[in-house]
Amino acid sequence: MAHRGKWRQSRRRLLTRLGIVGGALIAMTSPLVVAASETASPPAAPLVDHHIHLGSDELARQLDEMNKADPTAFEHLSKDIFDKPTPADAIRNLDQAGVKRAVLLSTAYWFMLPGLATDPAEAARKMRAENRFNVDTALASNGRLIAFISINPLAANAKDELLYWKGKPGVSGLKLHLGAAGFSASDTKQVTQLAAIFGLARKAKLPIVVHLRGGGSFTKVEVNRFIDKVLSKAGDLPVQIAHGGGYAGADPATINSLEAFGAAIARKAPGTRNLVFDLSGVAIPEPAASALGSSDAQLALFTADMRRIGLDRFVIGSDWPAIGPIAPYFELMRGKLALTDAEWVALCNNVAPYLRAGN
């Protein structure tokens, strides 16, 4: 029993780092394509959902195990994540929302979570299989899904896994979840490791989607260190910061993060030329919003920062299935973000650089 309790505590700490618990290609003049008329009516849906997930049966088994060990760890997430959503479910959700394409972000990093990957070789095998599941799913979708593989950038197999997928059919980019990896911007060794992965992704021409925030401290100083020491290594490679720079909602730390990125963009800091932010999880329903320090007033501040930075730097994503069905989530986002109809049109028509025609 003592061993089980220690195991549960370890998982709880891990899930807190995941973000919600507790809660690209090169040489572009503009990081996004924005094609909207000031007089147009808002479209029914975004052209692209820039942030969705699917998992294999093996990943579903691990998720179920973690949920049984500590159900409270997932209290702010939709129960849909435990329904083992399939590729057909993803396409049906996109159709219901009127969305043409979606960026499928692998969660293979789950098999390399600190403290849980007790057998590194077996964990690496499962990671490879999970990435294969996502790539094969995208290849079978007739262009509806765009696959990003994922790694734990601090794990021993990070470089090998990244290089294995370089140039493989169906691979459009790399997903990094720094919260799940236990990344700390105050740890010089980890900063060096992560910077090397960014440089390697740039050489491999693999655009990056980054979930930056974990469950611990998240200060503007830390965000600026990430910008200066890590993001700079991306050069002109497109980088998409998930969840508007936070992890869920628009609490003060998320707004501080977005302000730090905005200042970096304004000074044309290295790595920011093709930097964009996805809005998945920024608007969340109650009671999760209040529990995570978000509110309509905070969302208004977040939207003001979006305008200062430029709406062309923002793309829409749902984080499906974590917040529930896609169509209702986009309705929630439209209602919560204090945007004009013309601004919403612009957002709906924004697509990230790696999705431009011809790339």
Secondary structure, 3 states (H helix, E strand, C coil): CHHHHHHHHHHHHHHHHCCCCCCCCCCCCCCCECCCCCCCCCCCCCCEEEEECCCCHHHHHHHHHHHHHCHHHHCCCCHHHHCCCCHHHHHHHHHHHCCCEEEEECCHHHHHCCCCCCCHHHHHHHHHHHHHHHHHHHHCCCCCEEEEEEECCCCCCHHHHHHHHCCCCCEEEEEEEHHHHCCCCCCHHHHHHHHHHHHHHHHHCCCEEEECCCCCCCCHHHHHHHHHHCHHHHCCCCEEEHHHHCCCCCCHHHHHHHHHHHHHHHCCCCCCCCEEEECCCCCCCCCHHHHCCCCHHHHHHHHHHHHHHCHHHEECCCCECCCCCHHHHHHHHHHHCCCCHHHHHHHHHCECHHHCCCC
